[in-house]
Amino acid sequence: MFKNFNKSILYLTLSDSFVWGPFIIIANLTSLYLSERLGADTASFVGIGTGIYFLTRSIFQMPIGMLTDKIKNDKDEIILLTLGIVLMGLPFLFYPIITEAYQYYVLQFIFGLGVSFNLPNWRKLFALNLDGGKEGFLYGFYETMLSFSTAIFSAVIGYVANLGPVYFDWAMRGVSILMMLAGGWALLVFTVKERKSHNGHPVLPIEKVAK
């Protein structure tokens, strides 16, 4: 089953596992973390920050997708995906020094911009590199890896953050570095010479692959 496994799919799966895996637990802990820095109105600040994040996504995702569609090879998608991963991880490096709500809003904007670079390009690369007739297995592999990484990161980060404020800060910084380093997995897609996305070709229907 894993013989001659699609390396492009593997690298894309690993990049997502090390980005969204640790992010999920950090997102759940954000309100608790910021309450010590922003005071009683934290719920309101987090609500506004979440709105800024999704508004940023809504503004930038389509233009970025349209831009990369105009370029036939996949170099732009891989580079912008890597940039997006770095931008997603960067804000958490500064969480420990937040003292004002506006700082949190700026970081949420940066994170939203990173997601805008990440999602359209990751999904496009993943779809283009799927093997005909193995779509279900490859999507299942991706979801399994993402769920497993989320479970591991949630347990580890939650345990470390519970040790005290100083450890909570280091958990945030650790997540930031881990997420940014995940950009390396995305760059490894360049090393897969037989990748289907190289010339921007769509995935062939199953019957054509069989021929």
VODOTOR-114914 format. One record per residue (C-alpha): x, y, z; residue number from 1. Coordinates in steps of 0.02 Angstrom, whole numbers, plus 32768, in hexadecimal, padded with zeros to 4 digits. Layout:
N
VEXTI/x/y/z/fido
VEXTI/X/Y/Z/NUM
...
***
This chain:
211
VEXTI/x/y/z/fido
VEXTI/8000/8000/8000/1
VEXTI/808D/8078/802B/2
VEXTI/8102/803D/7FA1/3
VEXTI/8132/80CD/7F2F/4
VEXTI/80CE/8144/7F9C/5
VEXTI/80AA/81EE/7F50/6
VEXTI/8132/825C/7F9B/7
VEXTI/80DD/82FF/7F6C/8
VEXTI/8044/82CB/7FD0/9
VEXTI/80B3/8291/805F/10
VEXTI/810F/8338/806C/11
VEXTI/806F/839D/805F/12
VEXTI/8020/8330/80E5/13
VEXTI/80B4/8348/815A/14
VEXTI/80B4/8404/813F/15
VEXTI/7FFD/840E/816F/16
VEXTI/8013/8398/8203/17
VEXTI/809A/8408/824E/18
VEXTI/8037/84A7/822C/19
VEXTI/7F82/847F/8256/20
VEXTI/7FAA/83F6/82D5/21
VEXTI/7FF6/8469/835A/22
VEXTI/7F89/84FC/8327/23
VEXTI/7EE7/84A8/835A/24
VEXTI/7F19/8496/8411/25
VEXTI/7F66/8544/8415/26
VEXTI/7EC5/858E/83CE/27
VEXTI/7E64/853D/845C/28
VEXTI/7EDD/8583/84DD/29
VEXTI/7EE7/8633/8496/30
VEXTI/7E5D/8680/8501/31
VEXTI/7EA8/8638/859F/32
VEXTI/7F55/8671/856D/33
VEXTI/7F23/8723/8541/34
VEXTI/7EB5/873A/85DA/35
VEXTI/7F52/874F/8643/36
VEXTI/7F90/87D8/85D0/37
VEXTI/7EF5/8836/8596/38
VEXTI/7E85/882C/862F/39
VEXTI/7DCB/8814/8642/40
VEXTI/7D9C/8845/8590/41
VEXTI/7DFD/87B6/8542/42
VEXTI/7D62/8762/84FB/43
VEXTI/7D38/8801/849B/44
VEXTI/7DEC/8815/845E/45
VEXTI/7DF4/8761/8423/46
VEXTI/7D4E/8776/83C9/47
VEXTI/7D8C/8810/836D/48
VEXTI/7E32/87BB/8348/49
VEXTI/7DD9/8724/8301/50
VEXTI/7D71/8799/8294/51
VEXTI/7E0F/87EC/8253/52
VEXTI/7E59/8741/822B/53
VEXTI/7DC3/8706/81C6/54
VEXTI/7DAC/87B0/8171/55
VEXTI/7E61/87AA/813A/56
VEXTI/7E46/86FB/80F4/57
VEXTI/7DAA/8731/8097/58
VEXTI/7E05/87C3/8045/59
VEXTI/7EA7/8770/800E/60
VEXTI/7E82/86B9/7FE6/61
VEXTI/7E2D/86D2/7F3D/62
VEXTI/7EAC/874F/7EF8/63
VEXTI/7F3B/86DC/7F2B/64
VEXTI/7EE5/8647/7ED9/65
VEXTI/7EC6/86AA/7E39/66
VEXTI/7F7B/86E3/7E36/67
VEXTI/7FC2/8633/7E43/68
VEXTI/7F47/85F1/7DC1/69
VEXTI/7F98/8663/7D40/70
VEXTI/8041/860D/7D53/71
VEXTI/8047/8561/7D05/72
VEXTI/80CE/850D/7D6E/73
VEXTI/80C0/84F0/7E2A/74
VEXTI/8155/8556/7E66/75
VEXTI/80E7/85E8/7E99/76
VEXTI/8071/8577/7EFC/77
VEXTI/8101/8525/7F5A/78
VEXTI/8157/85CA/7F82/79
VEXTI/80B7/8620/7FB9/80
VEXTI/8085/8588/801F/81
VEXTI/812C/858F/8079/82
VEXTI/8119/864A/8095/83
VEXTI/806B/862C/80DA/84
VEXTI/80AA/85AA/8154/85
VEXTI/812F/8622/8196/86
VEXTI/80AE/86AE/81A9/87
VEXTI/8039/8638/8206/88
VEXTI/80BE/8606/8283/89
VEXTI/810C/86B1/829C/90
VEXTI/8082/8702/8306/91
VEXTI/8090/8680/8391/92
VEXTI/8145/86B0/83AA/93
VEXTI/8107/875B/83E4/94
VEXTI/8074/8722/844E/95
VEXTI/80DD/8723/84EE/96
VEXTI/80FE/87DE/84DD/97
VEXTI/804B/8816/84B9/98
VEXTI/8015/88A0/8530/99
VEXTI/7F91/88FA/84C9/100
VEXTI/7EFC/88BF/8464/101
VEXTI/7F37/8914/83C3/102
VEXTI/7FD4/88A8/83C5/103
VEXTI/7F67/880E/83C6/104
VEXTI/7F01/8854/8335/105
VEXTI/7F9E/8870/82CD/106
VEXTI/7FD8/87BF/82EE/107
VEXTI/7F2D/877D/82BC/108
VEXTI/7F39/87DD/8218/109
VEXTI/7FE4/878F/81F6/110
VEXTI/7FA0/86E3/821F/111
VEXTI/7F0A/86FE/81AC/112
VEXTI/7F7D/8736/8120/113
VEXTI/7FE6/869A/813A/114
VEXTI/7F4C/862B/8130/115
VEXTI/7F1B/8685/808F/116
VEXTI/7FC1/8653/8043/117
VEXTI/7FB6/85A4/808C/118
VEXTI/7F0A/855E/8069/119
VEXTI/7EEE/8581/7FAE/120
VEXTI/7F9D/8549/7F80/121
VEXTI/7FA2/84B0/7FF1/122
VEXTI/7EF9/8473/7FB4/123
VEXTI/7F27/8491/7EFE/124
VEXTI/7FCD/8435/7F0E/125
VEXTI/7F7B/83A4/7F6B/126
VEXTI/7EF1/8393/7EE9/127
VEXTI/7F67/839C/7E55/128
VEXTI/7FDC/8318/7E9D/129
VEXTI/7F57/8296/7EC9/130
VEXTI/7F6C/81EC/7E78/131
VEXTI/7ED6/81BB/7E10/132
VEXTI/7E7A/812B/7E61/133
VEXTI/7ECA/814B/7F0B/134
VEXTI/7E73/81EC/7F3C/135
VEXTI/7E14/819E/7FCD/136
VEXTI/7EAF/814B/8014/137
VEXTI/7F18/81E9/8005/138
VEXTI/7E95/8258/8055/139
VEXTI/7E82/81D5/80DD/140
VEXTI/7F3E/81D3/80F7/141
VEXTI/7F3F/8291/8106/142
VEXTI/7EB0/8294/8184/143
VEXTI/7EFF/8208/81EA/144
VEXTI/7FA6/8261/81F4/145
VEXTI/7F55/8307/8220/146
VEXTI/7EEA/82B8/82A7/147
VEXTI/7F7E/825B/82F0/148
VEXTI/7FEC/82F6/82F4/149
VEXTI/7F60/835B/8343/150
VEXTI/7F4A/82D9/83CB/151
VEXTI/8005/82D4/83F3/152
VEXTI/801F/8391/83EF/153
VEXTI/7F82/83B0/8456/154
VEXTI/7FBC/833C/84DF/155
VEXTI/806F/837D/84E3/156
VEXTI/8049/8437/84D2/157
VEXTI/7FBA/842E/854E/158
VEXTI/8029/83D9/85CE/159
VEXTI/80B7/8456/85B8/160
VEXTI/8043/84ED/85BE/161
VEXTI/7FF5/84AE/865F/162
VEXTI/809D/84B1/86B9/163
VEXTI/8097/856E/86CE/164
VEXTI/809C/8617/8676/165
VEXTI/8153/8609/8645/166
VEXTI/8137/855E/85F9/167
VEXTI/809C/85A1/85A2/168
VEXTI/8108/8626/8550/169
VEXTI/8184/85A4/8516/170
VEXTI/80F7/8538/84D4/171
VEXTI/80C0/85CC/8469/172
VEXTI/8170/85EA/842A/173
VEXTI/8188/8531/8409/174
VEXTI/80E9/8528/83A2/175
VEXTI/8121/85C1/833F/176
VEXTI/81C9/8574/8313/177
VEXTI/817C/84CB/82ED/178
VEXTI/80FC/8517/8277/179
VEXTI/817B/8581/821B/180
VEXTI/81F2/84EE/8205/181
VEXTI/8163/848F/81B4/182
VEXTI/8183/84FC/811D/183
VEXTI/8216/8489/80FB/184
VEXTI/819E/83FA/80D5/185
VEXTI/8148/8466/8054/186
VEXTI/81EE/8493/8002/187
VEXTI/8217/83D9/7FF2/188
VEXTI/818E/83CC/7F6F/189
VEXTI/820D/841E/7EFB/190
VEXTI/8279/8382/7F0A/191
VEXTI/81F2/8310/7EC3/192
VEXTI/821B/8313/7E0A/193
VEXTI/8186/82A6/7DD8/194
VEXTI/8105/8312/7E31/195
VEXTI/8068/832D/7DCB/196
VEXTI/8057/83E4/7DFA/197
VEXTI/80FD/8413/7DA9/198
VEXTI/80AC/844B/7D07/199
VEXTI/8005/8477/7D53/200
VEXTI/7FAC/83E2/7D08/201
VEXTI/7F06/83AF/7D56/202
VEXTI/7EED/8303/7D9F/203
VEXTI/7EBD/8289/7D15/204
VEXTI/7E1A/8229/7D21/205
VEXTI/7E2D/8177/7D5E/206
VEXTI/7E02/8129/7CB5/207
VEXTI/7E89/8190/7C5E/208
VEXTI/7F0A/8161/7CE1/209
VEXTI/7EE3/80A9/7CC5/210
VEXTI/7F09/80BC/7C0C/211
***
